[in-house]
Amino acid sequence: MFIKNPSTDYFGLEPIQVPAENVNRGTKFYLIKFKRPDIVDDIIFPQVQKMINSIIRNAQIKGFRILNSEHYIGGNGEYVEVLLELEKDLLPNVIIHTGPPVDLENVLIFMEKYSRMKTLRGPYVNGDRLYVELPNDKREFIQNLREDIRSIDLGKHINKIKQNMIIESYDEKPPDLEVTKVFLSKKNPNTLLSS
């Protein structure tokens, strides 16, 4: 934008970002909220980002699709708010586990392992690979999120307070909180190019 219209107005204060309207997005929102630890910004900001990255990575491994994430970190004595937007928060009853190509030696190990387990279907061959369909006991995102928060490293200071985290879910549109204002204030990069 500066190249198209050079001006000193681009330097100095950040532009005021007005939040977009909070409309029904047809998605699921999860809010993780906790009292900010009494630590400096240089420590809390990277720890919150580490927490978000760990939660998203684990969610994706389990099959959940996180569309967006945002955070708001209040001052000392205030709250940290993390907002996650999911396409959906319930997985199917079945997990399709991909095995090795049929021409590898470890096919027998795969067949042996899964012939002793409770499966919904398989092991079977599809194309050039083995597959097995397993029951999915952890279908709900909230169940997985609570387990992840208990078990994964969220950062030294956040780990100390994770038992006090509040987790809430919202259908279709995010709650009216500071983190939502930050989330809705994000500009679409495509609209910036046309101005």
VMD Tcl script that draws the C-alpha trace (Angstrom):
set ca {
  {0.00 0.00 0.00}
  {2.89 2.39 0.77}
  {4.32 1.87 -2.72}
  {1.03 2.84 -4.36}
  {0.53 5.86 -2.12}
  {3.71 6.98 -0.24}
  {2.87 8.92 2.91}
  {4.23 9.55 6.40}
  {0.81 8.47 7.70}
  {2.03 4.86 7.53}
  {4.55 5.52 10.31}
  {3.75 5.96 13.97}
  {0.62 4.71 15.67}
  {-1.06 1.49 14.67}
  {-4.34 2.05 12.82}
  {-7.49 1.58 14.87}
  {-9.02 -1.73 13.91}
  {-12.78 -1.83 14.16}
  {-14.16 -5.31 14.83}
  {-16.30 -6.85 12.11}
  {-19.86 -7.77 12.98}
  {-20.11 -10.91 15.13}
  {-22.19 -13.05 12.79}
  {-23.21 -16.70 12.80}
  {-20.23 -18.50 11.22}
  {-21.71 -22.02 11.37}
  {-18.67 -23.22 13.35}
  {-17.87 -24.18 16.94}
  {-15.91 -21.93 19.27}
  {-14.00 -22.96 22.37}
  {-12.78 -20.50 24.94}
  {-9.97 -21.31 27.35}
  {-9.77 -18.72 30.11}
  {-7.45 -18.47 33.10}
  {-6.07 -15.89 35.51}
  {-2.89 -14.38 34.12}
  {0.19 -15.53 36.07}
  {2.11 -12.67 37.68}
  {4.90 -12.65 35.09}
  {6.19 -10.14 32.55}
  {4.87 -9.91 28.99}
  {8.15 -11.27 27.56}
  {7.43 -14.56 29.33}
  {3.63 -14.88 29.19}
  {3.22 -14.12 25.47}
  {5.51 -16.95 24.21}
  {4.03 -19.38 26.74}
  {0.48 -18.64 25.58}
  {1.60 -19.11 21.97}
  {3.29 -22.41 22.92}
  {0.07 -23.52 24.61}
  {-2.01 -22.66 21.53}
  {0.43 -24.42 19.17}
  {0.46 -27.56 21.34}
  {-3.34 -27.70 21.56}
  {-3.76 -27.16 17.81}
  {-1.11 -29.75 16.93}
  {-2.72 -32.39 19.17}
  {-6.21 -31.57 17.89}
  {-5.10 -31.94 14.27}
  {-3.37 -35.25 14.98}
  {-6.66 -36.54 16.39}
  {-8.62 -35.38 13.33}
  {-10.10 -32.04 14.43}
  {-9.83 -29.11 12.03}
  {-8.99 -25.83 13.76}
  {-9.92 -22.97 11.43}
  {-8.69 -20.06 13.55}
  {-7.17 -19.25 16.90}
  {-6.75 -15.99 18.74}
  {-5.65 -14.88 22.17}
  {-5.97 -11.89 24.45}
  {-3.66 -11.40 27.41}
  {-4.90 -8.94 30.01}
  {-2.69 -7.08 32.47}
  {-1.57 -8.52 35.80}
  {-4.52 -9.78 37.81}
  {-6.66 -10.02 34.66}
  {-7.42 -12.99 32.43}
  {-5.83 -14.74 29.49}
  {-8.42 -15.71 26.88}
  {-7.72 -18.19 24.09}
  {-10.33 -18.64 21.36}
  {-10.35 -21.65 19.04}
  {-12.67 -21.93 16.04}
  {-13.38 -25.46 14.81}
  {-15.12 -26.63 11.69}
  {-16.90 -29.20 13.89}
  {-16.29 -30.58 17.35}
  {-17.48 -34.16 16.95}
  {-15.60 -36.87 15.05}
  {-17.08 -40.05 13.51}
  {-17.37 -43.30 15.50}
  {-14.66 -44.84 13.33}
  {-10.95 -44.12 12.87}
  {-9.39 -45.42 9.65}
  {-5.81 -46.34 10.46}
  {-3.47 -46.62 7.48}
  {-1.02 -49.49 7.59}
  {2.07 -50.30 5.55}
  {2.19 -50.96 1.80}
  {1.33 -54.61 1.12}
  {4.76 -55.41 -0.32}
  {6.75 -54.56 2.83}
  {7.95 -57.07 5.41}
  {6.19 -55.39 8.35}
  {2.78 -56.32 6.89}
  {2.78 -59.43 9.08}
  {3.47 -57.37 12.21}
  {0.56 -55.05 11.34}
  {-1.76 -57.99 10.63}
  {-0.79 -59.72 13.87}
  {-1.18 -56.60 15.99}
  {-4.63 -55.66 14.70}
  {-5.99 -59.21 14.55}
  {-5.67 -59.25 18.39}
  {-7.40 -55.88 18.85}
  {-11.06 -54.91 18.79}
  {-11.63 -53.51 15.30}
  {-14.73 -52.42 13.45}
  {-13.32 -53.76 10.19}
  {-10.07 -55.15 8.92}
  {-7.22 -55.44 8.52}
  {-7.98 -55.23 4.82}
  {-6.24 -54.22 1.60}
  {-7.28 -51.13 -0.34}
  {-5.09 -50.30 -3.31}
  {-1.53 -51.07 -2.28}
  {-1.89 -50.54 1.50}
  {-3.35 -52.24 4.53}
  {-6.05 -50.51 6.57}
  {-7.92 -51.18 9.76}
  {-11.00 -49.42 11.14}
  {-10.98 -48.82 14.88}
  {-13.65 -47.56 17.28}
  {-13.20 -43.91 18.23}
  {-13.80 -43.51 21.97}
  {-12.67 -39.88 22.03}
  {-14.97 -38.23 19.53}
  {-15.70 -34.97 21.34}
  {-13.26 -32.08 21.09}
  {-13.93 -30.98 24.69}
  {-12.93 -34.42 25.98}
  {-9.68 -34.32 23.99}
  {-8.98 -30.70 24.95}
  {-9.35 -31.40 28.68}
  {-7.08 -34.44 28.39}
  {-4.48 -32.47 26.41}
  {-4.46 -29.61 28.90}
  {-3.85 -32.11 31.72}
  {-1.14 -34.08 29.92}
  {0.89 -31.78 27.64}
  {3.52 -29.20 28.53}
  {1.90 -25.78 28.20}
  {4.86 -23.79 29.50}
  {6.39 -23.52 32.97}
  {4.08 -20.85 34.41}
  {0.90 -22.00 32.65}
  {1.45 -25.60 33.80}
  {1.18 -24.40 37.41}
  {-2.34 -23.03 36.90}
  {-3.83 -25.32 34.27}
  {-6.13 -27.03 36.80}
  {-7.88 -23.63 37.19}
  {-8.59 -23.14 33.48}
  {-12.18 -22.53 32.44}
  {-13.26 -24.14 29.16}
  {-16.48 -23.07 27.47}
  {-17.99 -23.89 24.07}
  {-20.14 -21.70 21.85}
  {-22.18 -22.58 18.78}
  {-21.82 -20.57 15.57}
  {-20.50 -17.28 16.97}
  {-17.90 -16.39 19.57}
  {-18.76 -14.88 22.97}
  {-18.59 -11.14 23.65}
  {-15.11 -10.95 25.20}
  {-11.83 -9.10 24.63}
  {-10.43 -12.03 22.63}
  {-13.45 -11.84 20.32}
  {-12.76 -8.17 19.61}
  {-9.20 -9.09 18.63}
  {-10.48 -12.01 16.52}
  {-13.06 -9.88 14.69}
  {-10.60 -6.99 14.16}
  {-8.30 -9.03 11.93}
  {-8.22 -7.63 8.44}
  {-8.57 -9.82 5.40}
  {-5.25 -9.33 3.54}
  {-7.12 -9.36 0.21}
  {-9.12 -6.27 1.19}
  {-5.92 -4.41 2.11}
  {-4.59 -4.72 -1.43}
  {-7.64 -3.14 -3.02}
  {-7.59 0.07 -0.94}
}
mol new
graphics top color blue
foreach p $ca { graphics top sphere $p radius 0.5 }
foreach p [lrange $ca 0 end-1] q [lrange $ca 1 end] { graphics top cylinder $p $q radius 0.2 }
display resetview
